[in-house]
């Protein structure tokens, strides 16, 4: 993680907050649709941070890393944490 204009301590605090956050968006067999992108953008605007859970039905046929990068690019956010099936995004 490397968020511009943020100190290492601030990044670590974000990562700690991310671990305590519950997922708000779920990506299933339909994949990363426009609806998922808009929902994620809405949560980012309201909360600044959102956790996305990739369900097994999605992961079976897709690469998790590509999904994480796709979400980052399409929501214009920063990747805070990517562990297992969870992707945490942050936007100022």
N, C-alpha and C positions, 0 to 999 in steps of 0.2 A: 504494500500500500504506500502510495506517495501522493498526498494531496497538496497541491500548491498552496503556499502561504500558511502552512500549518506546521507547528513544531512536532517533534517526536512525541512529546508528552501529550499534546492534544490528540494526535493520532492514536496513541495508546488508550486514552480515555474514550475515544470513539469506539475502539475495538471492544473495550470492556462493556460499554453501553449496548453494543451490538449483541453480545452474548446473552444479555438479559432481555432482549427484545423478542417478542413472539412474531412468527411470520404473519404477514397481512395479505400476501399474494401467493397463490398456488398455481403452478404451471403443470397441467396434466397432459393427456394424450393429444389435445388439440395444439399443443406447443405454444410458442410465444406469439400470440396473436396481437392485432392492433388494440383489442380490448385490454389485454394484459399490460401492454405498453402504457395506454392511457390511465389505467388504474394505478400503475406504479408511479407515473408522473404526478398524479393527483396526491398520492400519499407522500411523495417526496416534497411536494409544494407545501403540504400541511405540516408534516412532521420532520422534514429534513433527512430522515433515515427510514429505510424500509427493508424488511427482511422478506426474501422470496424463497419459497420452498419448491423444489423440483420433485414432483411425485414420481414413483416408480414407473407409472405408465408413460411418462415422458422420457425418463432416463434410459429405458430399455432400447430406444432407437436413436438416441441423440447423445452428443458429447457435452458433458456438463460445463467444461471450460469454454466451449464455443457459445453455449447458452449464456454464461456469465458475461462474456465480452459483448454479445449481442445486446443484452440488457443495458450494459454500461453505455454503449454507443447510442442506442435508440432513445435512452432516457437522459442522455447527456449528464451522467452522474459519475461518481467515483466508487470504485470497489473498496469496501472497508474490510470485509471478511468473506471467505469462501471456504466452507468446511462441509464435507459430506454432500448433502443435498440442499444446503442452505447458502444463499447468496445475500449478503447485506450491502446495500447501496446507500450512498450519502450524497446530498446535493445542498450547497449553500443557498 
